[in-house]
Amino acid sequence: MSAAGIVRRDDGAALRALRVGVHPDALVQHVGTDVVVRTPSRPDHRAGNVVDLLTPPDAVAVPDRLEAARRLLAPIGVDRIHLRYELPTGAPDADEPARAAALGAAGCVADDLRVLMLPVDALPAADVASAGAVAVARLPRPDGDVVTDRRWYAAAVLDRYAHGSDVTDWRAWDAAWGEWDRARVSALARAGRAEGWTATRYGMPVGALTLLDDADGLAVVGSLVVHPAHRRRGIARTLLTTALASLRDVPRLARVAFPLRPGGPGEALATSLGFRTVADVRAWQCPTG
């Protein structure tokens, strides 16, 4: 927000949703038609050091756009350039095959996300009927209290299972990254821009959800994970619907976004609750050299 009280919004609703969870210390800048996010504390942060292209480049312009991105991000020591742009829903983008070929020739690797949204007036009621032995609760805001912080930690470490269902999958996960990511969400929560929810079964946390808020009418489901041993019991649905129902009376909230991997089980759950795709986002990881 500027000194005049003006909020700048861009037309890239899906890209905007992906930026809601950046670290509070990150620097977000509008540079021409692009939005640049710098997170110096984690130069390897694939979602925090990005250039969001609000206008996807023509194939012939790819080298220049890559060089511009390198100039913007190289000073903070990133080892990869991350470019993101939206693909239109419905009719395919006729320019995308040539654009993708040019980026691939530059050594870039694509990673797709799908962003779904739900207007606030279509938020579901809490799904208490399927809860069974599951208790869903909102976590208190982290404030240094030992018990509260332990509950936040217990919920956060469940995110390991988003990387795989077997213990060996997340034992190889970057422990330092996990610690940094928990600190990021806690910092957002202390600023009133994130809240955690847990699903407990027989006294044990088995599911976790994070809601993010951009303080400008948009909430985002930042993460939703259930322990592998407790899946297919309706826990994810109960957790999600209960958290969404709590947003019904939030002032000035207009819509809720849910970024997902295309075709995954989360997408089926989201669409069953009324979420609809606003755009697919193509994210490219490119070498700095």
CORHU-V256141 format. One record per pair of residues at least 24 apart in sequence whose C-alpha atoms are under 6 Angstrom apart, sorted by sequence separation. I is the first residue (numbers start at 1). GAP is how many residues later the second one is. D is the distance in whole Angstrom. If there is no record, write none. Layout:
I:GAP:D
I:GAP:D
This chain:
22:26:6
56:29:6
52:31:6
53:31:6
50:32:5
51:32:5
52:32:5
53:32:5
50:33:6
52:33:6
43:34:6
44:34:6
43:35:5
217:35:6
40:36:6
217:36:4
220:36:5
217:37:5
218:37:5
219:37:5
220:37:5
221:37:5
218:38:6
220:38:6
59:39:6
59:40:4
59:43:6
155:53:5
139:57:5
138:58:6
139:58:6
138:59:4
137:60:6
137:61:6
136:62:6
136:63:4
165:63:6
135:64:6
135:65:5
134:66:5
134:67:5
133:68:6
14:101:6
131:107:6
127:111:5
127:114:6
126:115:5
126:116:4
126:119:6
125:120:5
124:121:6
120:134:5
120:135:5
119:136:4
118:137:6
118:138:5
117:139:5
117:140:4
116:141:6
116:142:5
115:143:6
115:144:4
114:145:6
114:146:5
113:147:6
114:147:6
113:148:5
114:148:6
118:157:5
117:158:5
116:159:6
117:159:5
116:160:5
23:161:5
116:161:4
115:162:6
116:162:6
115:164:6
114:166:4
113:167:6
113:168:5
112:169:6
112:170:5
112:171:6
111:172:5
110:173:6
110:174:4
109:175:5
108:176:6
109:176:5
108:177:5
108:178:4
89:190:6
88:191:6
87:193:5
20:194:6
86:194:6
87:194:6
86:195:4
85:196:6
85:197:6
84:198:6
84:199:4
83:200:6
83:201:5
82:202:6
82:203:5
81:204:6
81:205:5
80:206:5
80:207:5
81:207:6
80:208:5
79:209:6
